[in-house]
């Protein structure tokens, strides 16, 4: 109902054969570029604020560019980028040239391809924040291109460590700082090899080539990444041809890879690689947490343990909402999330399926809806069987009675169709709310006035803004007796600091509801005490940190908070009764056993940086800095 700005997407390709090979086998010099386009387009769900693409040529002669990059802003950034690239390629008429010429001189045709889809996680926007980032150098082995799906929680300490080494970062952002950190470590590795090969009597080009051939990325990563606190997949490439992707130790952010003797591919989602390369699921591997896939200039491929694998904190929200539902496991998990809500839904409709209509909003909730319907059908089948058995025991089972039982079906309808996109220039409160109520068209004639209960499932209910301004008003126009809004995820109570744009306490309807309940029950002192505790821990060592905000929720049951949310989000002029049902955390873990990271719901952050920032978010809220991140 209200799309979250969420995490970024990455795509990276390394071609392992000479360019002529792809021309002969696939009929085009643009095999790698075409695959990059598809990998990015298939992950367009992950980032619609901006995009960037980069290419490294390993065989460009001196005096000619060997690192190419194109970036663009907006939801049409992918198309804009590749249109620009194609215009440049058209100008050089690559099909009129030999493979050697194309390999040496054609723009955006190389051995390494990097793509990034961006969603801002810190509120910063503009072309200067769009990946890939470059650290240029006349030495190919010192040139660095970087992109990632990440957010670091300890940017201050990372920044200070860079400054302490004597560097002067141009921009205060985690991407730039990490670029400089890695660049510093890369320079050290280059210097080590420079002295090693100088002592062996090498000089000039011969020495430079020896350095390129022997760069070891493991110490570069191992000397830098242990200081990062956050969820991340960091992708990098050297101008000389080495490439890597490193995943955080807890596996918070996702990464998958495929490798054969032609190509190495890294992406944020498994089915994207399956589709683009037409390979079976078993051949696409998850990159282990704490590990990096490294491809050397020579084309050697290895997965190296850099940081060690920590406690499994793979993101559950990734499975609920962010990733494409075409992944085999995610599809089944989302269905299970819907099934796990059946008992609560039956209670919400008072077990009266004859007077209940079931639907979903938005389309991303469709798979959970399918699971919910399967669970309801299972219940209905049992109820029918019990009724048939009861009648047969009393010799009352007639053909008419059996027909009457069997014709009872679930009433599944397409209740709402999104019709317009509300434009942001409409800023006035009441005018905007009135227009927001018309974003969806409703299907009339499917609800019996004042008799039916309308049940609508969504992936998550986070802020509740769209629910109040649009959805409930729109559903109420159908004149149901009751509206039941179902969330396939638990109550989102806490911010995320690992790559998703949810960083302010006051955003969450669950938090606002708990605060209101404290005020109504005369326990405002809890709010003051939480603030004092947060202040006391501002400079505490990591080992002493606790999530103080949990105390705000402790006095109340999940059901009481859900009831308060429903009350707060129901417009005053609504005629129907409104109930909001949330998934339980237990139901979440049962449906998604392999990704237990649930800090959004439980407040159990996987790193100390997350705990420190949630306390800071409450301080900002309490002090009235509502927009501060």
Helices and strands as residue ranges (DSSP letters): E 9-15, H 19-26, H 31-41, G 44-46, E 50-56, E 67-73, H 77-92, G 94-96, H 99-105, E 112-118, G 127-129, E 133-135, G 140-142, E 144-152, H 155-164, H 174-199, H 204-214, H 217-222, G 225-227, E 230-238, E 243-247, E 256-259, E 263-267, H 270-277, G 281-283, E 285-286, E 291-295, E 301-305, H 316-317, I 318-322, H 328-339, H 342-348, G 353-355, E 356-360, G 363-365, H 366-393, H 399-406, E 411-412, E 416-418, H 429-436, E 440-442, E 453-458, H 465-466, I 467-471, H 472-476, E 482-487, G 505-507, H 509-520, H 525-536, G 542-544, H 550-554, H 558-569, E 577-582, H 585-591, H 599-602, H 608-622
